[in-house]
Amino acid sequence: MPNGKSIAVQVREEGILKVDSFLSSVCNARRLAEEEVQEYAGRCLTAGWELTIETVSTVRRLRVLIDAQFPFSLPHFFLVDRPSFLTWPHIERDGLLCLLAESKAAGFRHPEDMVGELLGDAYHLVCSSESGQNESDFRTEFYSYWDRSLLERTEKIFSLLKTDGKCRLIRIWRGETRPVVGESEKQVLSWLRRRHGNQPQFDTTDVACLLWLPETLLPREYPKTAGDLYLLAMTTPGGAKLLEQFGAIGKSPFYFILGAESGNGPCLAGVKTNRPLIVDIRGKRRDHSLHGFRQEKSRSPWSPNDCFPRLVPLLA
């Protein structure tokens, strides 16, 4: 072997030279310094380049990075100048563009052509995101994006619910590690006993609320306050009445299951809050003393901004 190098090492070095020549001469790219490559912790990247792309509205910096398997693996594209996470679909928190590259084979003989083709895909994704053309992807892939908005070690809920498009009160068993929601107390407790045995804690359930929304939510519509949940309920037929029923018999923490059709099938997600959402017959919000609150402590009138629901994933 010439210079004692393996064929794989030679192919890699030749591939990097070809890509470097293409990006520098055609795209006026610059080679990234080692510390810039290491900014992408956990991705095991070894080299990269930065170039600028001009869209209809602005000029943005785009980075092309490769790993140790290149050119037998596909390059990765990262958008440097980007909005906050979950503003645009198909962009990871660190700026990685999720291209439809899985169906493409790594062209190790002509890696510069492979990079050029994917660069076109990256440009199209950025332009579609800027114009809002692909915003509906947030709705069709709702569960994936909802899950990405959650904090680590978040509570998870197991669902036995029917996805029939109806708003209703449901039942929840408040397990310490994973609550279970279902259509009736009998259904939930029977399922728990079959799965875990006849344990003493499988004796009762509490009420929860299922709100079936007209469509799945965009990230900017994910509820952050009790007022957000109230407004979501108002978009559903009978939502105001359902909230009043839930507030009259529910107890803290209040669990809400949000359901909707995504285009890829029905989706469910969970939210919980420690304060009630109550409306009167005129549709106005009002405070209400609920079973489960300590009566010895006085409670100030409910404000739609004083409660921050916790988003939780739902496992069907």
Residue pairs with C-beta under 8 A, 6 or more apart in sequence:
1 7
2 10
5 13
11 71
11 72
11 108
12 70
12 71
15 70
15 71
15 108
15 111
16 47
16 66
16 70
16 71
18 110
18 111
18 112
19 49
19 64
19 66
19 71
19 75
19 111
19 112
19 115
20 31
20 49
21 112
22 112
22 115
22 116
23 29
23 49
23 51
23 64
23 115
24 30
24 31
24 49
26 116
27 49
27 51
27 119
28 51
28 52
29 49
29 50
29 51
29 64
30 49
30 50
30 51
31 47
31 48
31 49
32 47
32 48
32 49
32 50
32 63
32 65
36 48
36 50
37 45
37 46
37 47
37 48
37 65
40 65
40 78
40 94
40 96
43 65
43 67
43 76
43 94
43 96
44 67
44 68
45 65
45 66
45 67
45 76
46 66
46 67
46 68
46 70
47 65
47 66
47 70
48 63
48 64
48 65
48 66
49 63
49 64
49 65
50 61
50 62
50 63
50 64
50 80
51 61
51 62
51 63
51 64
52 59
52 60
52 61
52 62
53 59
53 60
53 62
53 122
53 123
53 126
55 123
55 126
55 127
55 130
56 127
56 130
56 131
57 130
58 81
58 130
60 79
60 80
60 81
60 82
60 126
61 79
61 80
61 81
62 77
62 78
62 79
62 80
62 119
62 122
62 126
63 77
63 78
63 79
63 80
63 95
64 75
64 76
64 77
64 115
64 119
65 75
65 76
65 77
65 78
66 73
66 75
66 76
67 73
67 76
70 106
70 111
71 106
71 107
71 108
71 111
71 114
72 106
72 108
73 106
74 101
74 104
74 106
74 114
74 118
75 114
75 115
75 118
76 96
77 96
77 97
77 99
77 118
77 119
77 122
78 94
78 95
78 96
78 97
79 91
79 95
79 97
79 122
79 126
80 95
82 88
82 91
82 95
85 91
85 92
85 93
85 148
86 138
86 145
86 148
86 149
86 219
87 219
87 220
88 129
88 134
89 129
89 134
89 135
89 137
89 138
89 141
89 145
90 97
90 98
90 99
90 125
90 129
90 134
90 137
91 97
91 98
91 129
92 98
93 148
97 122
97 125
97 126
99 118
99 121
99 122
99 125
100 121
101 118
101 121
104 114
104 117
104 118
106 114
107 113
107 114
125 134
127 133
128 134
135 218
136 263
138 145
138 216
138 218
138 219
139 215
139 216
139 217
139 218
139 262
139 263
140 216
140 262
140 263
140 264
141 262
141 264
142 216
142 217
142 260
142 262
142 267
142 269
143 262
143 267
143 269
143 313
145 219
146 217
146 222
146 267
146 269
146 311
146 313
147 313
149 219
149 222
149 311
150 311
150 312
150 313
154 310
154 311
154 312
154 313
155 178
155 179
155 272
155 310
155 312
156 178
156 312
156 313
156 314
156 315
157 172
157 178
157 179
157 180
157 181
157 255
157 257
157 270
157 312
157 313
157 314
157 315
158 178
158 179
158 180
158 181
158 314
158 315
159 180
159 181
159 182
159 257
159 268
159 314
159 315
159 316
160 180
160 181
160 182
160 183
160 187
160 188
160 191
161 170
161 181
161 182
161 183
161 210
161 257
161 259
161 268
162 183
163 259
163 266
163 268
165 212
165 259
165 261
165 266
166 210
166 212
167 210
167 211
167 212
167 236
167 237
167 238
167 239
167 242
168 210
168 242
169 207
169 208
169 209
169 210
169 242
169 245
169 246
169 249
170 181
170 182
170 183
170 207
170 208
170 209
170 210
170 257
171 181
171 182
171 183
171 184
171 185
171 187
171 188
171 205
171 206
171 207
171 208
172 179
172 180
172 181
172 182
172 188
172 205
172 206
172 207
172 208
172 255
173 179
173 180
173 181
173 188
173 189
173 192
173 202
173 205
173 206
174 206
178 315
179 255
180 188
180 191
180 192
181 188
181 208
181 255
181 257
181 270
181 314
182 188
182 191
185 204
185 205
188 205
189 202
189 203
189 204
189 205
192 199
192 202
193 199
193 202
196 202
206 250
206 251
207 246
207 249
207 250
208 246
208 250
208 254
208 255
208 256
208 257
209 242
209 243
209 246
209 250
209 254
209 255
209 256
209 257
210 256
210 257
210 259
211 232
211 233
211 236
211 239
211 242
211 256
211 257
211 258
211 259
212 236
212 259
212 260
213 232
213 235
213 236
213 258
213 259
213 260
214 235
214 236
214 260
215 260
215 261
216 260
216 261
216 262
216 267
217 258
217 260
222 228
222 311
223 229
223 232
223 271
223 309
223 311
224 308
224 309
225 304
225 305
225 306
225 307
225 308
225 309
226 273
226 275
226 277
226 302
226 304
226 305
226 306
226 307
226 309
227 303
227 304
227 305
228 304
228 309
229 256
229 271
229 273
229 277
229 309
230 243
230 277
230 279
230 285
230 304
232 239
232 258
233 239
233 240
233 242
233 243
233 277
234 240
234 283
236 242
240 279
240 283
243 277
243 278
243 279
244 278
244 279
244 280
246 254
246 276
246 277
247 276
247 277
247 278
247 288
247 290
248 288
248 290
249 291
250 276
250 290
250 291
250 292
251 290
251 291
251 292
251 293
252 274
252 275
252 276
252 290
252 292
252 293
253 272
253 273
253 274
254 272
254 273
254 274
254 275
254 276
254 277
255 270
255 271
255 272
256 270
256 271
256 272
256 273
256 309
257 268
257 269
257 270
257 314
258 268
258 269
258 270
258 271
259 266
259 267
259 268
259 269
260 266
260 267
261 267
268 314
268 316
269 311
269 312
269 313
269 314
270 311
270 312
270 313
270 314
271 309
271 310
271 311
271 312
272 309
272 310
272 312
273 307
273 308
273 309
273 310
274 307
275 302
275 306
275 307
276 287
276 288
276 290
276 302
277 285
278 285
278 286
278 287
278 288
278 302
279 285
279 286
280 286
285 302
285 304
286 301
286 302
287 299
287 300
287 301
287 302
288 302
289 295
289 299
293 299
